[in-house]
Amino acid sequence: MGTTVSASFPHLLTRIIGILASIIASLAWLATIAALFGLWGRDHFIKYKPDEGQVVYISDVGATHKGAFIAGTCITGTFFVLTLIFTKLCFDMEDRRRLKRTISIIAIICGFIGAASLILLSIFDAFRHSGAHYTFTGLFIVFTLLSAIFSILHRISRNQLNIAVAIRVMFVAVVIPLAITFVVMTAIRGPNNVLTLKAVAASLEWSIAILFVFYLATFALDLIFY
């Protein structure tokens, strides 16, 4: 079957819903990050734990202001999954070849695990459930990256590259080294520079969170420009 864009109403409606879901997900996550930063500012940028650096972890702000964190992650995670589903439905109306549909299904499954982990890491906060929190944080990063990679492979398999796919590739290329550095900086324990290392790790966490906003928005761009 060819890849000519269908002009049917169901296709158009699916495309519009996918665009709206992507926009809502990205704005919800941006609002979450802004709200947490604002709440930290309202607290006079204090250290929530004695052993924190000058920059505190998002997780620690979220653990202190748990209601806002959970609400933000639930909205973001839900609309992220809806974005993946409606994007898949939109593309499947044009191309029903099994391999490409399988790749998009894997992207959705990985995205669902990533979204669920995002919600769970806010519920199991860094102060009261640190082990579970950091486990879900790792799952969120890994499966979100896997979802992004399979999403890129899906678009490449269709020979439909655009600015959204390019941004997605840059997201993966930048976040992988940032995430590795974040883990290393968090794990290192040194008597003289531990607070500096934690401040760097926290800054990387904020950076990755901000980049996630742009990743979520790429799906709207993809559906608009493909």
MDAnalysis code that builds the backbone (N, CA, C; Angstrom):
import MDAnalysis as mda
import numpy as np

u = mda.Universe.empty(678, n_residues=226, atom_resindex=np.repeat(np.arange(226), 3), trajectory=True)
u.add_TopologyAttr("name", ["N", "CA", "C"] * 226)
u.add_TopologyAttr("resid", np.arange(1, 227))
u.add_TopologyAttr("resname", ["MET", "GLY", "THR", "THR", "VAL", "SER", "ALA", "SER", "PHE", "PRO", "HIS", "LEU", "LEU", "THR", "ARG", "ILE", "ILE", "GLY", "ILE", "LEU", "ALA", "SER", "ILE", "ILE", "ALA", "SER", "LEU", "ALA", "TRP", "LEU", "ALA", "THR", "ILE", "ALA", "ALA", "LEU", "PHE", "GLY", "LEU", "TRP", "GLY", "ARG", "ASP", "HIS", "PHE", "ILE", "LYS", "TYR", "LYS", "PRO", "ASP", "GLU", "GLY", "GLN", "VAL", "VAL", "TYR", "ILE", "SER", "ASP", "VAL", "GLY", "ALA", "THR", "HIS", "LYS", "GLY", "ALA", "PHE", "ILE", "ALA", "GLY", "THR", "CYS", "ILE", "THR", "GLY", "THR", "PHE", "PHE", "VAL", "LEU", "THR", "LEU", "ILE", "PHE", "THR", "LYS", "LEU", "CYS", "PHE", "ASP", "MET", "GLU", "ASP", "ARG", "ARG", "ARG", "LEU", "LYS", "ARG", "THR", "ILE", "SER", "ILE", "ILE", "ALA", "ILE", "ILE", "CYS", "GLY", "PHE", "ILE", "GLY", "ALA", "ALA", "SER", "LEU", "ILE", "LEU", "LEU", "SER", "ILE", "PHE", "ASP", "ALA", "PHE", "ARG", "HIS", "SER", "GLY", "ALA", "HIS", "TYR", "THR", "PHE", "THR", "GLY", "LEU", "PHE", "ILE", "VAL", "PHE", "THR", "LEU", "LEU", "SER", "ALA", "ILE", "PHE", "SER", "ILE", "LEU", "HIS", "ARG", "ILE", "SER", "ARG", "ASN", "GLN", "LEU", "ASN", "ILE", "ALA", "VAL", "ALA", "ILE", "ARG", "VAL", "MET", "PHE", "VAL", "ALA", "VAL", "VAL", "ILE", "PRO", "LEU", "ALA", "ILE", "THR", "PHE", "VAL", "VAL", "MET", "THR", "ALA", "ILE", "ARG", "GLY", "PRO", "ASN", "ASN", "VAL", "LEU", "THR", "LEU", "LYS", "ALA", "VAL", "ALA", "ALA", "SER", "LEU", "GLU", "TRP", "SER", "ILE", "ALA", "ILE", "LEU", "PHE", "VAL", "PHE", "TYR", "LEU", "ALA", "THR", "PHE", "ALA", "LEU", "ASP", "LEU", "ILE", "PHE", "TYR"])
u.atoms.positions = np.array([
    [0.843, -1.192, 0.000],
    [0.000, 0.000, 0.000],
    [0.877, 1.239, 0.000],
    [0.466, 2.243, -0.709],
    [1.269, 3.455, -0.819],
    [1.174, 4.293, 0.421],
    [1.867, 5.427, 0.374],
    [1.929, 6.296, 1.547],
    [1.273, 7.640, 1.279],
    [0.347, 7.689, 0.332],
    [-0.359, 8.933, 0.057],
    [-1.247, 9.285, 1.239],
    [-1.185, 10.542, 1.646],
    [-1.949, 10.964, 2.808],
    [-3.442, 10.930, 2.511],
    [-4.173, 10.249, 3.384],
    [-5.612, 10.187, 3.226],
    [-6.238, 11.502, 3.654],
    [-7.214, 11.937, 2.900],
    [-7.894, 13.190, 3.215],
    [-9.189, 12.937, 3.965],
    [-9.417, 11.664, 4.395],
    [-10.668, 11.313, 5.043],
    [-10.795, 12.004, 6.393],
    [-12.028, 12.163, 6.816],
    [-12.293, 12.823, 8.100],
    [-11.694, 12.054, 9.277],
    [-11.811, 10.699, 9.338],
    [-11.195, 9.977, 10.466],
    [-9.688, 10.226, 10.558],
    [-9.021, 10.274, 9.405],
    [-7.578, 10.516, 9.406],
    [-7.278, 11.919, 9.934],
    [-8.030, 12.897, 9.463],
    [-7.831, 14.279, 9.892],
    [-8.092, 14.421, 11.390],
    [-9.177, 13.793, 11.874],
    [-9.525, 13.871, 13.288],
    [-8.442, 13.231, 14.149],
    [-7.951, 12.068, 13.728],
    [-6.893, 11.373, 14.466],
    [-5.640, 12.234, 14.524],
    [-5.333, 12.864, 13.411],
    [-4.153, 13.737, 13.344],
    [-4.291, 14.931, 14.291],
    [-5.462, 15.553, 14.310],
    [-5.690, 16.713, 15.180],
    [-5.599, 16.311, 16.649],
    [-6.197, 15.164, 17.007],
    [-6.146, 14.698, 18.399],
    [-4.703, 14.415, 18.804],
    [-3.931, 13.803, 17.898],
    [-2.527, 13.536, 18.188],
    [-1.743, 14.816, 18.425],
    [-2.004, 15.836, 17.609],
    [-1.323, 17.130, 17.769],
    [-1.685, 17.756, 19.112],
    [-2.978, 17.752, 19.438],
    [-3.424, 18.345, 20.703],
    [-2.850, 17.594, 21.906],
    [-2.819, 16.266, 21.823],
    [-2.276, 15.466, 22.923],
    [-0.801, 15.782, 23.145],
    [-0.058, 15.925, 22.055],
    [1.364, 16.267, 22.154],
    [1.560, 17.645, 22.784],
    [0.773, 18.606, 22.346],
    [0.890, 19.966, 22.880],
    [0.541, 19.989, 24.370],
    [-0.532, 19.288, 24.744],
    [-0.939, 19.260, 26.153],
    [0.135, 18.597, 27.005],
    [0.703, 17.485, 26.520],
    [1.749, 16.783, 27.268],
    [2.963, 17.680, 27.493],
    [3.396, 18.369, 26.434],
    [4.587, 19.216, 26.554],
    [4.325, 20.413, 27.464],
    [3.148, 21.028, 27.330],
    [2.815, 22.172, 28.184],
    [2.622, 21.750, 29.642],
    [2.050, 20.558, 29.835],
    [1.846, 20.062, 31.199],
    [3.190, 19.822, 31.885],
    [4.141, 19.256, 31.142],
    [5.444, 19.007, 31.747],
    [6.199, 20.317, 31.977],
    [6.079, 21.254, 31.040],
    [6.697, 22.568, 31.226],
    [6.118, 23.248, 32.462],
    [4.799, 23.164, 32.613],
    [4.142, 23.762, 33.781],
    [4.598, 23.089, 35.071],
    [4.802, 21.772, 35.020],
    [5.263, 21.041, 36.195],
    [6.643, 21.506, 36.625],
    [7.558, 21.602, 35.649],
    [8.922, 22.042, 35.948],
    [8.914, 23.484, 36.476],
    [8.138, 24.340, 35.812],
    [8.060, 25.747, 36.238],
    [7.467, 25.857, 37.638],
    [6.440, 25.049, 37.912],
    [5.797, 25.092, 39.228],
    [6.759, 24.637, 40.323],
    [7.499, 23.565, 40.055],
    [8.448, 23.074, 41.053],
    [9.562, 24.095, 41.303],
    [10.036, 24.708, 40.218],
    [11.069, 25.729, 40.390],
    [10.516, 26.923, 41.174],
    [9.269, 27.296, 40.853],
    [8.641, 28.401, 41.567],
    [8.440, 28.093, 43.047],
    [8.063, 26.844, 43.346],
    [7.878, 26.442, 44.739],
    [9.208, 26.427, 45.487],
    [10.255, 25.995, 44.802],
    [11.587, 26.053, 45.410],
    [11.974, 27.507, 45.680],
    [11.659, 28.392, 44.719],
    [11.925, 29.814, 44.923],
    [11.125, 30.379, 46.077],
    [9.867, 29.944, 46.195],
    [9.035, 30.404, 47.316],
    [9.624, 29.964, 48.650],
    [10.317, 28.824, 48.616],
    [10.992, 28.333, 49.824],
    [12.372, 28.962, 50.004],
    [12.631, 30.026, 49.216],
    [13.887, 30.778, 49.299],
    [15.095, 29.936, 48.887],
    [14.855, 29.012, 47.924],
    [15.923, 28.187, 47.353],
    [16.745, 27.491, 48.439],
    [16.032, 26.966, 49.416],
    [16.697, 26.283, 50.523],
    [17.192, 24.902, 50.095],
    [18.053, 24.326, 50.925],
    [18.437, 22.927, 50.764],
    [17.450, 22.093, 51.567],
    [16.786, 21.146, 50.884],
    [15.790, 20.339, 51.585],
    [16.440, 19.251, 52.438],
    [17.712, 18.955, 52.135],
    [18.494, 18.013, 52.940],
    [19.855, 18.638, 53.208],
    [20.446, 18.357, 54.351],
    [21.721, 18.993, 54.699],
    [22.851, 18.693, 53.723],
    [22.811, 17.521, 53.077],
    [23.923, 17.123, 52.217],
    [23.701, 17.500, 50.750],
    [22.773, 18.410, 50.460],
    [22.530, 18.842, 49.091],
    [23.481, 19.968, 48.707],
    [23.679, 20.121, 47.372],
    [24.470, 21.230, 46.871],
    [23.614, 22.479, 46.750],
    [24.186, 23.507, 46.125],
    [23.456, 24.762, 45.963],
    [22.249, 24.595, 45.036],
    [22.339, 23.668, 44.098],
    [21.202, 23.324, 43.233],
    [20.621, 22.022, 43.745],
    [19.336, 22.007, 44.057],
    [18.715, 20.791, 44.603],
    [18.083, 19.983, 43.472],
    [17.891, 18.718, 43.739],
    [17.286, 17.823, 42.757],
    [15.797, 18.150, 42.575],
    [15.321, 17.978, 41.347],
    [13.883, 18.100, 41.104],
    [13.131, 17.135, 42.009],
    [13.694, 15.938, 42.170],
    [13.054, 14.916, 42.986],
    [12.830, 15.395, 44.412],
    [13.791, 16.175, 44.936],
    [13.661, 16.657, 46.311],
    [12.596, 17.753, 46.418],
    [12.538, 18.612, 45.409],
    [11.463, 19.611, 45.388],
    [10.113, 18.899, 45.269],
    [10.061, 17.889, 44.398],
    [8.831, 17.133, 44.205],
    [8.401, 16.379, 45.446],
    [9.384, 15.867, 46.202],
    [9.058, 15.154, 47.436],
    [8.508, 16.110, 48.491],
    [8.978, 17.352, 48.462],
    [8.498, 18.363, 49.414],
    [7.112, 18.875, 49.023],
    [6.903, 19.042, 47.720],
    [5.619, 19.525, 47.201],
    [5.004, 18.407, 46.354],
    [4.643, 17.345, 47.036],
    [4.273, 16.092, 46.371],
    [3.002, 16.206, 45.536],
    [2.023, 16.959, 46.023],
    [0.765, 17.078, 45.291],
    [0.953, 17.650, 43.905],
    [1.724, 18.727, 43.798],
    [1.974, 19.358, 42.500],
    [2.748, 18.425, 41.587],
    [3.702, 17.698, 42.158],
    [4.530, 16.785, 41.366],
    [3.696, 15.632, 40.814],
    [2.876, 15.043, 41.646],
    [2.049, 13.917, 41.195],
    [1.054, 14.373, 40.129],
    [0.403, 15.514, 40.348],
    [-0.562, 16.030, 39.372],
    [0.110, 16.269, 38.024],
    [1.290, 16.877, 38.046],
    [1.998, 17.170, 36.805],
    [2.427, 15.924, 36.060],
    [2.949, 14.945, 36.793],
    [3.400, 13.723, 36.126],
    [2.226, 12.901, 35.582],
    [1.108, 12.904, 36.306],
    [-0.072, 12.148, 35.842],
    [-0.607, 12.730, 34.530],
    [-0.728, 14.044, 34.462],
    [-1.226, 14.678, 33.235],
    [-0.237, 14.467, 32.093],
    [1.045, 14.682, 32.370],
    [2.066, 14.515, 31.338],
    [2.113, 13.083, 30.841],
    [2.175, 12.125, 31.765],
    [2.265, 10.723, 31.382],
    [1.062, 10.253, 30.583],
    [-0.130, 10.665, 30.998],
    [-1.355, 10.255, 30.296],
    [-1.375, 10.781, 28.872],
    [-1.072, 12.053, 28.693],
    [-1.129, 12.626, 27.360],
    [0.062, 12.214, 26.495],
    [1.167, 11.828, 27.113],
    [2.290, 11.271, 26.355],
    [1.879, 9.957, 25.715],
    [1.228, 9.081, 26.482],
    [0.771, 7.800, 25.936],
    [-0.286, 8.024, 24.857],
    [-1.218, 8.942, 25.099],
    [-2.236, 9.252, 24.088],
    [-1.593, 9.793, 22.809],
    [-0.537, 10.573, 22.963],
    [0.180, 11.096, 21.805],
    [0.736, 9.954, 20.966],
    [1.381, 8.995, 21.614],
    [1.968, 7.862, 20.897],
    [0.888, 7.035, 20.198],
    [-0.222, 6.830, 20.881],
    [-1.305, 6.012, 20.317],
    [-1.914, 6.685, 19.088],
    [-2.251, 7.956, 19.190],
    [-2.905, 8.634, 18.068],
    [-1.932, 8.905, 16.922],
    [-0.644, 9.071, 17.248],
    [0.346, 9.183, 16.175],
    [0.424, 7.882, 15.399],
    [0.435, 6.766, 16.111],
    [0.458, 5.457, 15.464],
    [-0.788, 5.252, 14.603],
    [-1.953, 5.567, 15.150],
    [-3.195, 5.395, 14.399],
    [-3.182, 6.234, 13.113],
    [-2.663, 7.432, 13.215],
    [-2.606, 8.328, 12.061],
    [-1.733, 7.740, 10.962],
    [-0.567, 7.245, 11.344],
    [0.346, 6.682, 10.349],
    [-0.151, 5.342, 9.811],
    [-0.810, 4.548, 10.673],
    [-1.287, 3.236, 10.240],
    [-2.422, 3.336, 9.235],
    [-3.106, 4.476, 9.188],
    [-4.143, 4.659, 8.179],
    [-3.539, 4.750, 6.770],
    [-2.246, 5.080, 6.730],
    [-1.572, 5.209, 5.438],
    [-0.788, 3.973, 5.069],
    [-0.201, 3.309, 6.048],
    [0.721, 2.216, 5.771],
    [0.483, 1.098, 6.769],
    [0.012, -0.047, 6.291],
    [-0.331, -1.150, 7.173],
    [0.698, -2.287, 7.142],
    [1.896, -2.029, 6.635],
    [2.909, -3.068, 6.603],
    [3.314, -3.471, 8.012],
    [3.437, -4.797, 8.217],
    [3.572, -5.355, 9.557],
    [4.815, -4.859, 10.286],
    [5.970, -4.805, 9.604],
    [7.212, -4.412, 10.264],
    [7.104, -3.007, 10.839],
    [6.574, -2.080, 10.062],
    [6.478, -0.694, 10.511],
    [5.475, -0.557, 11.655],
    [4.404, -1.326, 11.583],
    [3.422, -1.286, 12.663],
    [4.002, -1.885, 13.935],
    [4.836, -2.922, 13.786],
    [5.475, -3.540, 14.957],
    [6.421, -2.559, 15.635],
    [7.185, -1.823, 14.845],
    [8.114, -0.835, 15.399],
    [7.345, 0.224, 16.185],
    [6.233, 0.692, 15.634],
    [5.452, 1.718, 16.324],
    [4.814, 1.169, 17.593],
    [4.429, -0.118, 17.592],
    [3.861, -0.741, 18.793],
    [4.909, -0.818, 19.895],
    [6.146, -1.182, 19.524],
    [7.232, -1.236, 20.508],
    [7.470, 0.148, 21.097],
    [7.414, 1.191, 20.240],
    [7.594, 2.563, 20.716],
    [6.515, 2.919, 21.731],
    [5.279, 2.490, 21.488],
    [4.179, 2.773, 22.415],
    [4.372, 2.028, 23.729],
    [4.758, 0.754, 23.656],
    [4.965, -0.042, 24.873],
    [6.065, 0.578, 25.735],
    [7.177, 0.936, 25.097],
    [8.273, 1.574, 25.841],
    [7.822, 2.917, 26.410],
    [7.050, 3.671, 25.621],
    [6.541, 4.954, 26.092],
    [5.600, 4.787, 27.268],
    [4.763, 3.739, 27.215],
    [3.836, 3.480, 28.319],
    [4.598, 3.160, 29.600],
    [5.637, 2.329, 29.489],
    [6.448, 2.001, 30.663],
    [7.141, 3.251, 31.196],
    [7.650, 4.079, 30.270],
    [8.291, 5.325, 30.673],
    [7.319, 6.263, 31.374],
    [6.106, 6.392, 30.818],
    [5.095, 7.272, 31.418],
    [4.651, 6.757, 32.780],
    [4.447, 5.438, 32.885],
    [4.057, 4.852, 34.173],
    [5.151, 5.062, 35.215],
    [6.400, 4.921, 34.782],
    [7.523, 5.124, 35.702],
    [7.602, 6.576, 36.155],
    [7.280, 7.507, 35.243],
    [7.274, 8.930, 35.604],
    [6.261, 9.206, 36.706],
    [5.082, 8.621, 36.568],
    [4.041, 8.810, 37.586],
    [4.450, 8.157, 38.908],
    [5.005, 6.941, 38.807],
    [5.370, 6.204, 40.020],
    [6.535, 6.839, 40.767],
    [7.471, 7.464, 40.026],
    [8.594, 8.106, 40.717],
    [8.137, 9.327, 41.517],
    [7.022, 9.915, 41.102],
    [6.479, 11.040, 41.883],
    [5.701, 10.544, 43.100],
    [5.071, 9.385, 42.980],
    [4.322, 8.809, 44.098],
    [5.289, 8.256, 45.151],
    [6.286, 7.499, 44.682],
    [7.318, 6.980, 45.585],
    [8.451, 8.009, 45.622],
    [8.309, 8.981, 46.489],
    [9.200, 10.145, 46.462],
    [10.593, 9.825, 47.001],
    [11.506, 10.769, 46.749],
    [12.926, 10.568, 47.071],
    [13.205, 10.539, 48.565],
    [12.325, 11.106, 49.390],
    [12.569, 11.164, 50.827],
    [12.092, 9.903, 51.541],
    [10.900, 9.433, 51.199],
    [10.289, 8.330, 51.939],
    [10.513, 6.975, 51.286],
    [10.733, 6.951, 49.983],
    [10.890, 5.680, 49.253],
    [12.054, 5.829, 48.267],
    [13.233, 6.147, 48.754],
    [14.347, 6.491, 47.869],
    [14.715, 5.364, 46.906],
    [14.705, 4.118, 47.386],
    [15.056, 2.993, 46.517],
    [14.111, 2.866, 45.342],
    [12.803, 2.857, 45.626],
    [11.801, 2.756, 44.570],
    [11.845, 3.977, 43.669],
    [12.054, 5.157, 44.268],
    [12.078, 6.393, 43.483],
    [13.167, 6.362, 42.423],
    [14.366, 5.999, 42.824],
    [15.473, 6.020, 41.866],
    [15.377, 4.876, 40.864],
    [14.736, 3.774, 41.267],
    [14.482, 2.690, 40.312],
    [13.542, 3.164, 39.210],
    [12.454, 3.813, 39.600],
    [11.501, 4.309, 38.612],
    [12.089, 5.459, 37.792],
    [12.972, 6.247, 38.394],
    [13.644, 7.304, 37.633],
    [14.493, 6.696, 36.523],
    [15.227, 5.634, 36.867],
    [16.026, 4.946, 35.856],
    [15.171, 4.340, 34.762],
    [14.051, 3.718, 35.149],
    [13.143, 3.121, 34.158],
    [12.545, 4.198, 33.261],
    [12.200, 5.338, 33.843],
    [11.645, 6.438, 33.053],
    [12.631, 6.893, 31.975],
    [13.871, 7.108, 32.363],
    [14.875, 7.580, 31.409],
    [15.138, 6.538, 30.337],
    [15.350, 5.290, 30.745],
    [15.699, 4.226, 29.794],
    [14.580, 3.977, 28.796],
    [13.349, 3.818, 29.293],
    [12.255, 3.461, 28.388],
    [11.776, 4.647, 27.561],
    [11.936, 5.858, 28.069],
    [11.624, 7.025, 27.243],
    [12.608, 7.128, 26.081],
    [13.887, 6.871, 26.363],
    [14.892, 6.876, 25.296],
    [14.633, 5.756, 24.294],
    [14.277, 4.571, 24.788],
    [13.964, 3.460, 23.877],
    [12.754, 3.795, 23.010],
    [11.736, 4.413, 23.613],
    [10.561, 4.822, 22.846],
    [10.948, 5.820, 21.764],
    [11.825, 6.765, 22.125],
    [12.284, 7.760, 21.153],
    [13.053, 7.106, 20.017],
    [13.906, 6.138, 20.350],
    [14.708, 5.449, 19.328],
    [13.808, 4.687, 18.365],
    [12.832, 3.949, 18.898],
    [11.929, 3.200, 18.024],
    [11.018, 4.134, 17.232],
    [10.683, 5.270, 17.803],
    [9.907, 6.266, 17.062],
    [10.708, 6.800, 15.882],
    [12.006, 7.032, 16.110],
    [12.885, 7.491, 15.025],
    [13.000, 6.418, 13.945],
    [13.192, 5.163, 14.377],
    [13.309, 4.058, 13.417],
    [12.033, 3.916, 12.587],
    [10.896, 4.145, 13.216],
    [9.622, 4.067, 12.501],
    [9.538, 5.110, 11.400],
    [9.967, 6.333, 11.708],
    [9.920, 7.401, 10.708],
    [10.952, 7.182, 9.608],
    [12.120, 6.658, 9.986],
    [13.144, 6.351, 8.978],
    [12.659, 5.253, 8.044],
    [11.985, 4.249, 8.599],
    [11.486, 3.138, 7.788],
    [10.452, 3.607, 6.761],
    [9.818, 4.735, 7.037],
    [8.831, 5.290, 6.116],
    [9.455, 6.306, 5.152],
    [10.757, 6.548, 5.318],
    [11.463, 7.535, 4.479],
    [10.809, 8.908, 4.564],
    [10.379, 9.260, 5.763],
    [9.729, 10.555, 5.981],
    [10.459, 11.288, 7.103],
    [11.557, 11.940, 6.754],
    [12.354, 12.672, 7.728],
    [11.989, 14.152, 7.664],
    [11.862, 14.754, 8.827],
    [11.532, 16.178, 8.904],
    [12.182, 16.775, 10.139],
    [11.863, 18.020, 10.438],
    [12.493, 18.696, 11.563],
    [12.169, 18.013, 12.892],
    [10.977, 17.434, 13.006],
    [10.589, 16.759, 14.242],
    [11.472, 15.543, 14.495],
    [11.733, 14.775, 13.451],
    [12.593, 13.596, 13.577],
    [14.020, 14.024, 13.907],
    [14.474, 15.104, 13.287],
    [15.825, 15.616, 13.560],
    [15.964, 16.032, 15.019],
    [14.938, 16.703, 15.558],
    [14.968, 17.119, 16.966],
    [14.970, 15.889, 17.870],
    [14.214, 14.872, 17.476],
    [14.162, 13.637, 18.259],
    [15.532, 12.960, 18.298],
    [16.213, 12.957, 17.161],
    [17.563, 12.377, 17.105],
    [18.506, 13.157, 18.019],
    [18.421, 14.476, 17.980],
    [19.274, 15.304, 18.846],
    [18.946, 15.069, 20.313],
    [17.659, 14.880, 20.617],
    [17.245, 14.598, 21.993],
    [17.936, 13.346, 22.510],
    [17.891, 12.281, 21.728],
    [18.521, 11.021, 22.132],
    [20.033, 11.193, 22.261],
    [20.639, 11.872, 21.276],
    [22.092, 12.050, 21.267],
    [22.584, 12.878, 22.450],
    [21.770, 13.828, 22.903],
    [22.180, 14.696, 24.011],
    [21.840, 14.072, 25.363],
    [20.663, 13.462, 25.471],
    [20.208, 12.966, 26.775],
    [21.007, 11.747, 27.234],
    [21.413, 10.888, 26.331],
    [22.173, 9.696, 26.747],
    [23.442, 10.080, 27.518],
    [24.325, 10.932, 26.971],
    [25.511, 11.318, 27.762],
    [25.164, 12.108, 29.024],
    [24.110, 12.937, 28.951],
    [23.701, 13.680, 30.151],
    [23.236, 12.723, 31.247],
    [22.470, 11.710, 30.854],
    [21.960, 10.752, 31.835],
    [23.098, 9.947, 32.449],
    [24.060, 9.546, 31.629],
    [25.214, 8.798, 32.145],
    [26.006, 9.660, 33.121],
    [26.235, 10.911, 32.747],
    [26.967, 11.835, 33.627],
    [26.205, 12.065, 34.921],
    [24.875, 12.187, 34.817],
    [24.035, 12.368, 36.003],
    [24.207, 11.205, 36.975],
    [24.178, 9.985, 36.448],
    [24.330, 8.797, 37.297],
    [25.706, 8.780, 37.954],
    [26.740, 9.077, 37.174],
    [28.105, 9.066, 37.703],
    [28.269, 10.122, 38.791],
    [27.788, 11.343, 38.519],
    [27.922, 12.429, 39.485],
    [27.136, 12.138, 40.769],
    [25.996, 11.483, 40.629],
    [25.189, 11.148, 41.802],
    [25.852, 10.057, 42.630],
    [26.527, 9.120, 41.950],
    [27.110, 7.964, 42.627],
    [28.444, 8.273, 43.297],
    [29.188, 9.242, 42.764],
    [30.514, 9.553, 43.314],
    [30.390, 10.109, 44.726],
    [31.224, 9.614, 45.597],
    [31.269, 10.117, 46.967],
    [32.694, 10.589, 47.268],
    [32.850, 11.869, 47.532],
    [34.167, 12.406, 47.843],
    [34.075, 13.335, 49.031],
    [35.037, 13.325, 49.920],
    [34.944, 14.132, 51.146],
    [35.033, 15.631, 50.901],
    [35.663, 16.032, 49.800],
    [35.923, 17.456, 49.597],
    [34.952, 18.134, 48.625],
    [34.469, 17.362, 47.669],
    [33.681, 17.992, 46.606],
    [32.310, 17.363, 46.415],
    [31.818, 16.639, 47.404],
    [30.550, 15.943, 47.239],
    [29.402, 16.916, 46.979],
    [29.386, 18.065, 47.641],
    [28.305, 19.020, 47.438],
    [28.350, 19.620, 46.039],
    [29.548, 19.853, 45.530],
    [29.688, 20.369, 44.164],
    [29.201, 19.344, 43.156],
    [29.556, 18.082, 43.360],
    [29.126, 17.022, 42.456],
    [27.608, 16.873, 42.476],
    [27.026, 16.979, 43.651],
    [25.564, 16.867, 43.754],
    [24.878, 18.054, 43.074],
    [25.473, 19.228, 43.170],
    [24.907, 20.398, 42.489],
    [24.955, 20.214, 40.978],
    [26.053, 19.636, 40.478],
    [26.180, 19.362, 39.038],
    [25.144, 18.322, 38.617],
    [25.018, 17.263, 39.410],
    [24.041, 16.214, 39.093],
    [22.624, 16.778, 39.076],
    [22.307, 17.617, 40.040],
    [20.974, 18.232, 40.098],
    [20.737, 19.134, 38.894],
    [21.762, 19.859, 38.478],
    [21.643, 20.724, 37.288],
    [21.375, 19.893, 36.046],
    [22.028, 18.738, 35.964],
    [21.798, 17.835, 34.824],
    [20.371, 17.300, 34.840],
    [19.855, 17.017, 36.043],
    [18.476, 16.526, 36.150],
    [17.489, 17.580, 35.650],
    [17.690, 18.827, 36.031],
    [16.841, 19.911, 35.541],
    [16.969, 20.035, 34.019],
    [18.178, 19.898, 33.495],
    [18.411, 20.024, 32.052],
    [17.686, 18.936, 31.279],
    [17.784, 17.692, 31.766],
    [17.102, 16.578, 31.106],
    [15.590, 16.788, 31.128],
    [15.084, 17.277, 32.254],
    [13.642, 17.534, 32.376],
    [13.187, 18.581, 31.368],
    [13.983, 19.627, 31.177],
    [13.628, 20.678, 30.218],
    [13.671, 20.139, 28.791],
    [14.666, 19.310, 28.483],
    [14.764, 18.724, 27.143],
    [13.564, 17.826, 26.847],
    [13.014, 17.203, 27.885],
    [11.846, 16.338, 27.710],
    [10.642, 17.131, 27.200],
    [10.566, 18.409, 27.555],
    [9.495, 19.277, 27.042],
    [9.543, 19.329, 25.519],
    [10.740, 19.535, 24.978],
    [10.900, 19.636, 23.528],
    [10.627, 18.304, 22.845],
    [11.031, 17.215, 23.504],
    [10.762, 15.893, 22.932],
    [9.263, 15.653, 22.791],
    [8.523, 15.982, 23.829],
    [7.073, 15.789, 23.779],
    [6.441, 16.616, 22.655],
    [6.990, 17.802, 22.410],
    [6.436, 18.683, 21.375],
    [6.766, 18.205, 19.963],
    [7.776, 17.333, 19.809],
    [8.157, 16.888, 18.456],
    [7.038, 16.105, 17.772],
    [6.179, 15.469, 18.558],
    [5.110, 14.688, 17.951],
    [4.085, 15.595, 17.272],
    [3.817, 16.746, 17.876],
    [2.928, 17.707, 17.245],
    [3.559, 18.208, 15.938],
    [4.850, 18.510, 15.979],
    [5.554, 18.959, 14.770],
    [5.523, 17.895, 13.694],
    [5.730, 16.641, 14.120],
    [5.745, 15.530, 13.169],
    [4.414, 15.419, 12.435],
    [3.325, 15.516, 13.190],
    [2.002, 15.387, 12.577],
    [1.627, 16.609, 11.756],
    [2.171, 17.754, 12.102],
    [1.872, 18.972, 11.346],
    [2.611, 19.005, 10.006],
    [3.883, 18.587, 10.020],
    [4.737, 18.779, 8.843],
    [4.922, 17.530, 7.982],
    [4.442, 16.360, 8.416],
    [4.754, 15.184, 7.600],
    [3.877, 15.148, 6.344],
])
